[in-house]
Amino acid sequence: MDELELLKKDWDKSKKNYPNLSKEEIYNLISKRSSSIVKWIFIISVLEFSLWTILSFSLDSSNNAIEKIQSYDYEFIYYLFVGISYIVLFGFMYLFYKNYRNISVTENTKMLMERILKTRKTVKQYVIYNITFMYLGIILGVIMELSNNSETQILISDIKSEGENGIYIFYLIVAVLSLIAMALITILFLGFYYLIYGLLLKRLKINYKELKKIVELE
């Protein structure tokens, strides 16, 4: 049980086992703890960005993905897609850092509550963006393969030659497999982000509730 939880029990139950701190002192503890949590959110986002960047370049070099994209004449779309992604990710990291700086210097209970809510909202938007980005990547990859891969084109031609219904079934199978891939990615990413960011957001929520109690007693 951490220090803040012990102080909360003392405050709620009026026990004398722990120091009887004022609302201002409890606020300072919550503020310091919230600042530390948001700082870790920023640090983890930077580490995550670095990890995905390294993995992306490693996969591109090992699988000759760039050469394949160039042969498909999708180079402009690819670099535009990647460029927008990096800009957005840098934007989120800036917001995480800004949230950390704002919380660190906040001296007002209600303002701290608002900034905690803002931080939680930013993290949720960050998670939604990353999952959506993966969806778009899958869709773009499927379109590229269907429209440019020579082996896929031969397969499509063979299916069309056997009857019109066959091509509909083929596209249906592709769509179902793509949806399954998206569902698996959603499960994996949500699990990953819950373990990393979800637990931190849960602690921020606890801090928010404690601050709310202070406001209600004012």
SERO-4910 file (N, C-alpha, C, O; in steps of 0.05 Angstrom, whole numbers):
BEGIN
 pado doro    nc1    nc2    nc3   cac1   cac2   cac3    cc1    cc2    cc3    oc1    oc2    oc3
  Met    A     17    -24      0      0      0      0     18     25      0     36     27     17
  Asp    A     13     44    -19     31     67    -21     23     89     -1      3     87     13
  Glu    A     40    109      0     37    130     20     10    145     17     -3    152     36
  Leu    A      3    151     -9    -22    165    -13    -46    150     -4    -65    161      7
  Glu    A    -46    123     -8    -68    107      1    -70    107     31    -93    107     42
  Leu    A    -48    106     45    -48    108     74    -60    134     84    -75    135    103
  Leu    A    -51    155     71    -62    182     78    -91    184     73   -106    197     88
  Lys    A   -100    171     51   -129    172     45   -145    158     66   -166    169     74
  Lys    A   -136    136     76   -150    122     97   -151    138    123   -171    139    137
  Asp    A   -129    152    128   -128    169    152   -148    192    149   -161    199    168
  Trp    A   -149    203    125   -167    225    120   -196    217    121   -213    231    133
  Asp    A   -203    194    109   -231    185    108   -241    175    135   -264    181    143
  Lys    A   -224    161    150   -233    147    174   -224    161    200   -231    153    222
  Ser    A   -209    183    196   -200    199    219   -184    182    240   -187    186    264
  Lys    A   -168    164    229   -151    149    247   -126    165    254   -119    184    240
  Lys    A   -113    157    277    -89    171    285    -63    155    281    -42    162    292
  Asn    A    -66    134    265    -42    117    261    -22    130    242      1    123    243
  Tyr    A    -31    149    226    -14    161    206    -16    192    210    -34    202    223
  Pro    A      3    206    198      3    235    201    -22    248    191    -32    241    170
  Asn    A    -33    267    206    -57    281    198    -49    306    182    -44    327    193
  Leu    A    -49    303    155    -40    324    138    -63    342    130    -86    334    130
  Ser    A    -56    366    122    -76    385    113    -83    379     84    -70    363     70
  Lys    A   -105    391     74   -113    387     46    -91    397     27    -87    385      6
  Glu    A    -77    418     35    -56    429     18    -33    409     15    -21    405     -6
  Glu    A    -26    396     37     -4    377     37    -12    352     21      5    341      6
  Ile    A    -37    343     24    -46    320      8    -47    328    -22    -40    311    -39
  Tyr    A    -55    352    -28    -55    362    -55    -27    361    -67    -24    352    -90
  Asn    A     -7    369    -52     20    370    -61     30    341    -67     44    337    -87
  Leu    A     22    322    -50     30    294    -55     17    284    -81     30    271    -97
  Ile    A     -9    290    -84    -23    281   -109    -11    294   -133     -7    281   -154
  Ser    A     -5    320   -131      7    335   -154     34    323   -161     40    319   -185
  Lys    A     50    317   -142     77    305   -147     74    278   -160     89    271   -178
  Arg    A     55    262   -149     51    235   -160     40    236   -189     49    221   -206
  Ser    A     22    255   -194     11    258   -221     32    266   -241     33    257   -263
  Ser    A     49    285   -232     71    294   -249     90    271   -256     99    269   -279
  Ser    A     95    254   -237    113    231   -242    100    212   -262    114    201   -280
  Ile    A     74    207   -259     60    189   -278     61    199   -306     67    185   -325
  Val    A     54    225   -309     54    237   -336     82    238   -348     85    235   -373
  Lys    A    102    242   -331    130    241   -341    136    213   -352    149    211   -373
  Trp    A    127    192   -339    131    165   -349    116    160   -375    125    145   -392
  Ile    A     92    171   -377     77    169   -402     93    181   -425     95    169   -447
  Phe    A    105    204   -421    122    217   -441    146    199   -448    152    195   -471
  Ile    A    160    190   -428    184    173   -432    178    148   -447    192    141   -466
  Ile    A    156    135   -439    148    110   -453    140    115   -482    147     99   -499
  Ser    A    127    137   -487    119    143   -515    144    147   -532    144    139   -555
  Val    A    165    160   -521    190    164   -536    203    137   -541    213    131   -563
  Leu    A    204    120   -521    216     93   -524    201     76   -544    212     62   -560
  Glu    A    174     78   -543    157     63   -561    162     72   -590    165     56   -608
  Phe    A    163     99   -594    168    110   -620    195    100   -631    197     93   -655
  Ser    A    216    101   -614    242     92   -622    242     62   -630    254     54   -650
  Leu    A    228     46   -614    226     17   -619    213     12   -646    224     -4   -662
  Trp    A    190     24   -651    176     19   -676    191     29   -700    190     17   -722
  Thr    A    206     51   -697    223     61   -718    245     42   -726    250     36   -749
  Ile    A    258     31   -705    280     12   -710    269    -13   -723    281    -23   -742
  Leu    A    246    -23   -713    234    -47   -725    226    -43   -754    229    -60   -771
  Ser    A    215    -19   -759    205    -12   -786    228    -12   -806    226    -24   -827
  Phe    A    251      1   -799    274      2   -817    286    -26   -820    296    -33   -842
  Ser    A    286    -42   -799    297    -69   -800    281    -86   -819    292   -101   -835
  Leu    A    254    -85   -817    237   -101   -834    239    -92   -863    239   -109   -881
  Asp    A    240    -66   -867    242    -55   -894    267    -65   -908    267    -72   -931
  Ser    A    290    -65   -893    315    -73   -905    317   -103   -910    328   -112   -930
  Ser    A    305   -119   -891    307   -148   -894    288   -159   -914    294   -179   -928
  Asn    A    264   -146   -917    244   -156   -936    244   -142   -963    227   -147   -980
  Asn    A    262   -123   -966    263   -107   -991    235    -94   -996    227    -92  -1019
  Ala    A    223    -85   -975    196    -74   -977    196    -48   -994    177    -44  -1010
  Ile    A    216    -31   -990    217     -6  -1005    220    -11  -1035    206      2  -1051
  Glu    A    237    -31  -1043    240    -37  -1071    214    -48  -1083    207    -41  -1106
  Lys    A    199    -63  -1067    173    -74  -1076    153    -51  -1080    138    -51  -1100
  Ile    A    153    -32  -1062    134     -9  -1064    142      8  -1088    124     18  -1102
  Gln    A    168     11  -1093    176     26  -1116    168     13  -1142    160     26  -1161
  Ser    A    170    -13  -1143    162    -28  -1167    132    -26  -1171    123    -28  -1194
  Tyr    A    117    -23  -1150     88    -20  -1152     79      9  -1159     56     14  -1164
  Asp    A     99     27  -1160     93     55  -1165     76     68  -1143     59     85  -1149
  Tyr    A     80     59  -1119     66     70  -1096     85     85  -1077     78     90  -1054
  Glu    A    108     92  -1088    128    104  -1071    119    131  -1059    123    136  -1035
  Phe    A    105    147  -1075     96    173  -1065     76    170  -1042     77    183  -1022
  Ile    A     57    151  -1046     36    146  -1026     49    136  -1001     41    143   -978
  Tyr    A     69    118  -1004     82    106   -981     96    127   -964     92    128   -940
  Tyr    A    112    144   -977    127    164   -963    109    185   -951    114    196   -929
  Leu    A     87    191   -965     67    210   -954     54    198   -929     51    212   -909
  Phe    A     48    173   -930     36    158   -908     54    158   -884     46    164   -861
  Val    A     80    151   -889     99    150   -867    105    178   -856    107    182   -832
  Gly    A    107    198   -874    112    225   -866     91    236   -847     96    248   -827
  Ile    A     65    232   -855     43    241   -838     44    227   -811     38    239   -791
  Ser    A     50    201   -812     51    185   -787     72    196   -768     67    199   -744
  Tyr    A     96    202   -778    117    213   -761    109    241   -750    115    247   -727
  Ile    A     97    257   -766     88    284   -757     68    281   -734     70    295   -714
  Val    A     49    263   -738     28    259   -717     41    248   -692     34    257   -670
  Leu    A     59    229   -694     71    217   -671     88    238   -656     88    238   -631
  Phe    A    103    254   -671    118    275   -658     99    295   -644    106    306   -622
  Gly    A     76    299   -656     56    317   -644     46    306   -617     43    321   -598
  Phe    A     41    280   -616     32    267   -592     54    268   -570     48    274   -547
  Met    A     79    263   -578    100    265   -558    103    293   -547    109    297   -523
  Tyr    A     99    313   -564    100    341   -554     77    346   -535     81    359   -514
  Leu    A     53    335   -541     31    339   -523     36    325   -496     29    336   -475
  Phe    A     48    301   -497     54    287   -472     74    303   -455     71    306   -431
  Tyr    A     94    314   -469    114    331   -454    100    356   -443    106    364   -421
  Lys    A     83    368   -460     69    392   -451     51    387   -427     50    402   -408
  Asn    A     37    364   -428     20    356   -405     37    353   -380     29    361   -358
  Tyr    A     60    340   -383     78    337   -360     87    363   -348     86    367   -324
  Arg    A     95    382   -366    104    408   -357     81    423   -343     85    436   -323
  Asn    A     58    422   -355     35    436   -343     27    426   -316     22    441   -297
  Ile    A     27    399   -313     20    388   -287     41    394   -266     35    397   -243
  Ser    A     66    395   -275     88    399   -256     86    427   -243     95    431   -220
  Val    A     75    446   -257     75    474   -247     47    482   -238     43    505   -230
  Thr    A     27    464   -238      0    471   -230     -2    474   -200      8    458   -185
  Glu    A    -14    496   -191    -17    502   -163    -46    504   -154    -52    513   -132
  Asn    A    -64    497   -172    -93    499   -167   -106    472   -169   -101    458   -189
  Thr    A   -122    464   -150   -134    438   -149   -152    433   -174   -148    412   -187
  Lys    A   -170    451   -180   -188    447   -203   -172    446   -229   -179    431   -247
  Met    A   -152    463   -231   -135    463   -256   -120    436   -258   -118    426   -281
  Leu    A   -110    426   -236    -97    400   -237   -116    378   -246   -108    360   -262
  Met    A   -141    379   -236   -161    359   -245   -165    361   -275   -167    340   -288
  Glu    A   -167    385   -285   -172    389   -314   -149    378   -330   -152    366   -351
  Arg    A   -124    382   -320   -101    373   -335    -97    343   -333    -87    331   -352
  Ile    A   -106    331   -312   -106    302   -310   -125    290   -331   -118    271   -345
  Leu    A   -149    302   -332   -169    293   -352   -158    297   -380   -162    280   -398
  Lys    A   -145    319   -385   -134    325   -411   -112    304   -419   -111    295   -442
  Thr    A    -96    297   -399    -75    277   -404    -87    250   -411    -78    237   -430
  Arg    A   -107    242   -396   -121    217   -401   -133    217   -429   -132    197   -444
  Lys    A   -145    239   -437   -157    241   -464   -136    239   -485   -140    226   -506
  Thr    A   -113    252   -481    -91    252   -501    -81    223   -505    -76    215   -528
  Val    A    -77    209   -483    -68    181   -485    -88    164   -501    -80    147   -517
  Lys    A   -113    167   -495   -134    151   -509   -134    158   -539   -137    140   -555
  Gln    A   -131    183   -546   -129    191   -574   -105    179   -587   -105    171   -610
  Tyr    A    -83    178   -572    -58    166   -582    -62    136   -589    -53    127   -610
  Val    A    -75    122   -571    -80     93   -576    -98     89   -600    -93     72   -617
  Ile    A   -119    105   -601   -138    103   -624   -123    109   -650   -128     96   -670
  Tyr    A   -106    129   -650    -91    136   -674    -74    113   -683    -74    106   -707
  Asn    A    -59    101   -665    -41     79   -672    -56     55   -684    -46     43   -703
  Ile    A    -78     49   -672    -94     26   -683   -105     33   -710   -105     16   -728
  Thr    A   -116     58   -713   -126     66   -739   -105     66   -760   -110     59   -783
  Phe    A    -81     75   -753    -58     75   -772    -52     47   -781    -46     43   -805
  Met    A    -53     27   -763    -48     -1   -771    -70    -10   -790    -65    -25   -809
  Tyr    A    -95     -2   -785   -117     -9   -803   -112      1   -831   -114    -14   -851
  Leu    A   -104     27   -833    -99     39   -859    -76     25   -873    -76     22   -897
  Gly    A    -55     17   -857    -33      3   -868    -41    -24   -881    -31    -31   -902
  Ile    A    -58    -38   -867    -68    -64   -877    -84    -60   -903    -80    -74   -923
  Ile    A   -102    -40   -903   -118    -34   -926   -101    -27   -950   -105    -36   -972
  Leu    A    -81     -9   -945    -63      0   -967    -47    -24   -977    -43    -27  -1002
  Gly    A    -38    -41   -959    -22    -65   -967    -39    -84   -985    -29    -94  -1005
  Val    A    -64    -88   -977    -81   -106   -992    -86    -94  -1020    -85   -109  -1040
  Ile    A    -92    -68  -1022    -97    -55  -1047    -72    -58  -1066    -75    -63  -1089
  Met    A    -49    -53  -1054    -24    -55  -1070    -20    -83  -1081    -13    -86  -1104
  Glu    A    -24   -103  -1064    -20   -131  -1073    -40   -139  -1094    -33   -152  -1114
  Leu    A    -65   -131  -1090    -86   -139  -1110    -83   -125  -1137    -89   -137  -1158
  Ser    A    -73   -101  -1136    -72    -85  -1161    -44    -87  -1175    -42    -79  -1199
  Asn    A    -23    -96  -1161      3    -95  -1173     19   -121  -1172     37   -125  -1189
  Asn    A     13   -139  -1154     29   -163  -1152     22   -181  -1176     -1   -188  -1181
  Ser    A     43   -189  -1190     40   -204  -1215     27   -232  -1210     10   -241  -1225
  Glu    A     36   -245  -1188     24   -271  -1181     -5   -268  -1174    -21   -285  -1182
  Thr    A    -12   -247  -1159    -40   -243  -1152    -57   -237  -1177    -79   -246  -1179
  Gln    A    -45   -221  -1195    -60   -215  -1220    -65   -240  -1236    -87   -243  -1248
  Ile    A    -46   -258  -1237    -50   -284  -1252    -72   -300  -1238    -89   -312  -1252
  Leu    A    -72   -301  -1212    -92   -315  -1197   -120   -304  -1202   -139   -319  -1206
  Ile    A   -122   -277  -1202   -148   -264  -1207   -158   -270  -1235   -182   -275  -1239
  Ser    A   -139   -270  -1254   -147   -276  -1282   -157   -305  -1284   -177   -310  -1298
  Asp    A   -144   -323  -1271   -153   -351  -1271   -180   -354  -1259   -197   -369  -1269
  Ile    A   -185   -340  -1237   -211   -342  -1223   -233   -331  -1240   -255   -342  -1242
  Lys    A   -227   -308  -1253   -247   -295  -1271   -254   -314  -1294   -277   -315  -1303
  Ser    A   -234   -328  -1304   -239   -345  -1327   -257   -369  -1321   -270   -381  -1338
  Glu    A   -259   -376  -1295   -276   -398  -1286   -304   -390  -1280   -322   -407  -1276
  Gly    A   -310   -364  -1280   -337   -355  -1275   -337   -329  -1258   -319   -324  -1243
  Glu    A   -359   -314  -1261   -361   -288  -1248   -364   -291  -1217   -353   -275  -1202
  Asn    A   -378   -312  -1208   -382   -315  -1179   -356   -320  -1164   -353   -313  -1141
  Gly    A   -337   -333  -1178   -312   -340  -1165   -296   -315  -1155   -285   -315  -1134
  Ile    A   -296   -294  -1171   -281   -270  -1164   -294   -256  -1140   -280   -245  -1123
  Tyr    A   -321   -257  -1137   -334   -246  -1114   -327   -261  -1089   -322   -249  -1067
  Ile    A   -326   -287  -1091   -318   -304  -1068   -289   -298  -1060   -282   -296  -1037
  Phe    A   -272   -294  -1081   -244   -288  -1075   -241   -262  -1060   -227   -260  -1040
  Tyr    A   -255   -241  -1069   -253   -215  -1056   -266   -216  -1028   -257   -202  -1009
  Leu    A   -286   -233  -1025   -299   -237   -999   -279   -249   -979   -277   -241   -956
  Ile    A   -264   -269   -989   -244   -282   -972   -222   -262   -964   -214   -262   -941
  Val    A   -214   -246   -983   -193   -226   -977   -203   -206   -956   -189   -199   -938
  Ala    A   -229   -198   -959   -240   -179   -940   -242   -191   -912   -236   -178   -892
  Val    A   -251   -216   -911   -254   -230   -885   -227   -233   -871   -224   -229   -847
  Leu    A   -206   -241   -887   -179   -245   -876   -168   -218   -866   -154   -217   -846
  Ser    A   -174   -196   -881   -165   -170   -873   -179   -162   -847   -166   -150   -829
  Leu    A   -204   -167   -844   -219   -161   -819   -208   -177   -796   -207   -167   -773
  Ile    A   -202   -202   -801   -190   -219   -780   -163   -208   -770   -158   -206   -747
  Ala    A   -147   -199   -790   -121   -187   -784   -125   -162   -767   -110   -157   -748
  Met    A   -145   -146   -774   -150   -121   -759   -159   -127   -731   -151   -114   -712
  Ala    A   -176   -148   -728   -186   -156   -702   -163   -165   -684   -162   -158   -661
  Leu    A   -145   -182   -696   -122   -191   -680   -104   -169   -672    -94   -168   -649
  Ile    A    -99   -150   -690    -82   -127   -684    -95   -110   -662    -81   -100   -644
  Thr    A   -122   -107   -664   -136    -91   -643   -132   -104   -616   -127    -90   -596
  Ile    A   -135   -130   -614   -132   -145   -589   -104   -142   -578   -100   -136   -555
  Leu    A    -84   -146   -596    -56   -145   -588    -49   -117   -579    -35   -113   -558
  Phe    A    -57    -97   -594    -50    -69   -588    -64    -60   -562    -52    -47   -545
  Leu    A    -90    -67   -559   -104    -58   -535    -91    -71   -510    -89    -58   -489
  Gly    A    -84    -97   -513    -70   -110   -491    -44    -97   -484    -37    -93   -461
  Phe    A    -29    -91   -505     -2    -78   -502     -5    -50   -489      9    -44   -470
  Tyr    A    -24    -35   -500    -27     -8   -489    -40     -7   -461    -35     11   -445
  Tyr    A    -56    -28   -455    -67    -29   -428    -45    -34   -408    -44    -21   -386
  Leu    A    -27    -52   -414     -5    -58   -396     14    -35   -392     24    -31   -371
  Ile    A     17    -19   -413     36      3   -412     23     29   -403     31     41   -383
  Tyr    A      2     37   -417    -11     63   -411    -35     60   -394    -41     78   -378
  Gly    A    -50     38   -396    -74     34   -381    -70     35   -351    -86     47   -337
  Leu    A    -49     22   -342    -44     22   -313    -36     50   -303    -43     57   -281
  Leu    A    -22     65   -319    -15     92   -312    -39    110   -311    -42    127   -294
  Leu    A    -57    106   -331    -82    122   -331   -100    115   -308   -114    132   -297
  Lys    A    -99     90   -299   -115     82   -276   -106     96   -251   -122    105   -235
  Arg    A    -79     99   -248    -68    113   -225    -76    143   -227    -81    156   -206
  Leu    A    -75    154   -251    -84    182   -254   -113    186   -247   -121    206   -235
  Lys    A   -129    166   -253   -158    167   -246   -162    167   -216   -179    181   -205
  Ile    A   -145    151   -202   -147    151   -173   -139    178   -161   -152    188   -143
  Asn    A   -118    190   -173   -110    217   -164   -133    237   -169   -138    255   -152
  Tyr    A   -146    234   -192   -168    253   -198   -190    251   -178   -201    271   -169
  Lys    A   -197    226   -169   -218    222   -150   -210    235   -123   -227    246   -109
  Glu    A   -185    232   -116   -175    244    -91   -177    275    -91   -185    287    -72
  Leu    A   -170    286   -114   -172    315   -118   -201    324   -116   -207    345   -105
  Lys    A   -219    308   -127   -247    314   -127   -257    316    -98   -274    332    -91
  Lys    A   -247    298    -81   -255    298    -53   -246    324    -39   -260    335    -23
  Ile    A   -222    333    -46   -212    358    -35   -230    381    -43   -236    398    -26
  Val    A   -238    382    -68   -255    403    -78   -282    403    -64   -293    423    -57
  Glu    A   -293    379    -60   -319    376    -47   -318    385    -17   -339    393     -6
  Leu    A   -295    383     -5   -293    391     23   -286    421     26   -287    431     49
  Glu    A   -281    434      4   -274    463      6   -299    479     11   -298    504     13
***
